[in-house]
């Protein structure tokens, strides 16, 4: 499981193939969040980044067809499960960062070898939201993935039309 910078190749019929360019480190002391969020946070600690803005921070010369994808495939040899990052927003305080990630769920088509899998849902897939916490903030920390920000966690799946126009202030 991990965040990846990928190159997207459109296919006929609206599906895409996805070529992995390199892993993307968001966590850790040298990760993208540790380097940028303390500077991006507003006075109350809030911040928001589109996937494109986050990609440009990681790879200023990224191609137009590049994107950030989260690989959540459960086991080796299993069907690829990917989420395309749409945006991320949250709040960074002294030693904690809470982040709400919004993804499009990509569905692997059954034909073809796993390395050349085609996916649907690039534009119109269902949305999925994940809230994650990092042990790092404006005054430091190790920026590792920490305990969930709530005692009870949830994943919200929604159809794209149910989210349009909704406010995007997660915290």
C-alpha positions as CSV (number, residue, x, y, z in Angstrom):
1,X,0.0,0.0,0.0
2,X,1.3,3.4,-0.8
3,X,1.0,6.7,-2.7
4,X,2.5,6.6,-6.2
5,X,3.1,9.1,-9.0
6,X,1.7,7.5,-12.1
7,X,1.3,8.3,-15.8
8,X,-2.2,7.8,-17.2
9,X,-2.8,6.4,-20.7
10,X,-6.4,6.8,-22.0
11,X,-7.9,3.9,-23.8
12,X,-11.0,3.7,-26.1
13,X,-14.2,3.6,-24.2
14,X,-13.1,5.8,-21.3
15,X,-10.9,3.3,-19.4
16,X,-7.2,4.0,-18.7
17,X,-4.0,2.1,-18.1
18,X,-1.7,3.3,-15.3
19,X,2.1,3.3,-15.5
20,X,3.9,3.7,-12.1
21,X,6.6,6.4,-12.3
22,X,7.8,6.3,-8.6
23,X,6.6,6.1,-5.0
24,X,5.5,9.4,-3.3
25,X,6.5,9.9,0.3
26,X,4.0,12.0,2.1
27,X,5.0,10.9,5.6
28,X,8.4,10.9,7.4
29,X,10.7,13.7,8.3
30,X,11.7,14.2,4.7
31,X,8.2,13.5,3.2
32,X,6.2,16.1,1.4
33,X,3.9,16.9,4.3
34,X,6.8,17.6,6.7
35,X,8.5,19.9,4.2
36,X,5.4,21.9,3.2
37,X,2.4,21.8,5.6
38,X,3.9,23.9,8.4
39,X,4.4,26.6,5.7
40,X,1.0,26.2,4.1
41,X,-1.1,26.1,7.2
42,X,-3.2,29.2,7.8
43,X,-3.3,31.0,11.2
44,X,-5.8,28.5,12.5
45,X,-3.8,25.6,11.1
46,X,-6.0,24.7,8.2
47,X,-4.8,23.9,4.7
48,X,-6.1,22.4,1.4
49,X,-4.3,21.0,-1.6
50,X,-5.6,19.8,-4.9
51,X,-4.0,16.6,-6.2
52,X,-2.4,18.7,-9.0
53,X,-0.9,21.1,-6.5
54,X,0.5,18.2,-4.4
55,X,1.9,16.6,-7.5
56,X,3.7,19.8,-8.5
57,X,5.2,20.1,-5.1
58,X,6.6,16.6,-5.5
59,X,7.5,16.7,-9.2
60,X,7.6,20.3,-10.6
61,X,8.1,19.0,-14.2
62,X,5.4,16.3,-14.0
63,X,3.6,15.6,-17.3
64,X,0.0,16.7,-17.8
65,X,-1.0,13.0,-17.8
66,X,0.6,12.3,-14.4
67,X,-1.5,11.8,-11.3
68,X,-1.2,10.7,-7.7
69,X,-2.7,7.2,-7.0
70,X,-3.0,5.3,-3.7
71,X,-2.4,1.5,-4.2
72,X,-4.6,-0.3,-1.7
73,X,-4.2,-3.8,-3.3
74,X,-4.6,-6.3,-0.5
75,X,-2.3,-9.2,-1.5
76,X,0.3,-10.0,-4.2
77,X,-1.2,-11.4,-7.3
78,X,-4.7,-10.1,-6.3
79,X,-6.8,-7.8,-8.3
80,X,-5.3,-4.3,-8.4
81,X,-7.2,-1.8,-6.3
82,X,-6.4,1.9,-6.8
83,X,-7.7,5.2,-5.7
84,X,-7.0,8.4,-7.6
85,X,-6.3,11.4,-5.3
86,X,-8.6,14.3,-6.0
87,X,-7.6,16.6,-3.1
88,X,-6.6,16.6,0.5
89,X,-7.3,19.1,3.3
90,X,-6.8,19.2,7.0
91,X,-5.4,20.9,10.0
92,X,-1.8,21.1,11.3
93,X,-1.2,22.1,14.9
94,X,1.9,21.9,17.1
95,X,2.6,18.1,16.9
96,X,-0.4,16.7,15.0
97,X,-1.8,16.8,11.4
98,X,-5.2,15.5,10.6
99,X,-5.9,15.1,6.9
100,X,-9.0,14.2,4.9
101,X,-8.2,12.6,1.5
102,X,-10.8,12.5,-1.3
103,X,-10.3,9.9,-3.9
104,X,-12.0,8.5,-7.0
105,X,-12.3,4.7,-6.8
106,X,-10.7,3.0,-9.8
107,X,-12.1,-0.4,-10.8
108,X,-9.8,-2.9,-12.6
109,X,-11.3,-4.5,-15.7
110,X,-11.0,-8.3,-15.7
111,X,-9.2,-8.7,-19.0
112,X,-5.4,-8.6,-19.4
113,X,-2.4,-9.3,-17.2
114,X,-2.1,-7.4,-13.9
115,X,0.8,-5.3,-15.1
116,X,-1.3,-4.0,-18.0
117,X,-4.6,-3.8,-16.2
118,X,-7.1,-1.3,-17.5
119,X,-9.2,0.7,-15.0
120,X,-12.6,2.5,-15.2
121,X,-13.8,5.3,-13.0
122,X,-11.1,7.8,-13.7
123,X,-13.6,10.6,-14.0
124,X,-16.9,9.2,-12.9
125,X,-16.0,6.6,-10.3
126,X,-17.5,6.7,-6.8
127,X,-15.7,9.0,-4.3
128,X,-14.1,7.7,-1.2
129,X,-12.9,9.7,1.8
130,X,-10.2,8.7,4.3
131,X,-9.2,10.6,7.4
132,X,-5.6,10.0,8.5
133,X,-3.4,11.4,11.2
134,X,0.3,12.2,11.1
135,X,2.4,12.6,14.3
136,X,4.0,15.9,13.1
137,X,3.0,19.5,13.0
138,X,4.2,23.1,13.0
139,X,6.8,22.6,15.8
140,X,8.1,19.2,14.7
141,X,7.5,15.5,15.1
142,X,8.5,12.5,13.2
143,X,5.6,12.8,10.6
144,X,4.7,9.1,10.8
145,X,1.2,7.9,10.3
146,X,-0.4,7.9,13.8
147,X,-3.5,6.8,15.5
148,X,-6.8,7.7,13.9
149,X,-8.1,11.1,14.9
150,X,-11.4,9.5,16.2
151,X,-12.2,6.6,18.4
152,X,-14.5,5.3,15.7
153,X,-13.3,5.5,12.1
154,X,-15.3,5.4,8.9
155,X,-14.9,5.3,5.2
156,X,-17.5,7.2,3.3
157,X,-18.4,6.1,-0.3
158,X,-20.6,8.3,-2.3
159,X,-21.8,8.7,-5.8
160,X,-20.2,11.7,-7.5
161,X,-23.5,13.6,-7.9
162,X,-24.1,13.5,-4.1
163,X,-21.0,15.4,-3.3
164,X,-21.0,18.1,-5.9
165,X,-21.4,21.5,-4.4
166,X,-20.7,20.3,-0.9
167,X,-18.4,22.3,1.3
168,X,-14.9,20.8,1.5
169,X,-13.9,21.8,5.0
170,X,-13.2,18.5,6.8
171,X,-12.1,19.7,10.1
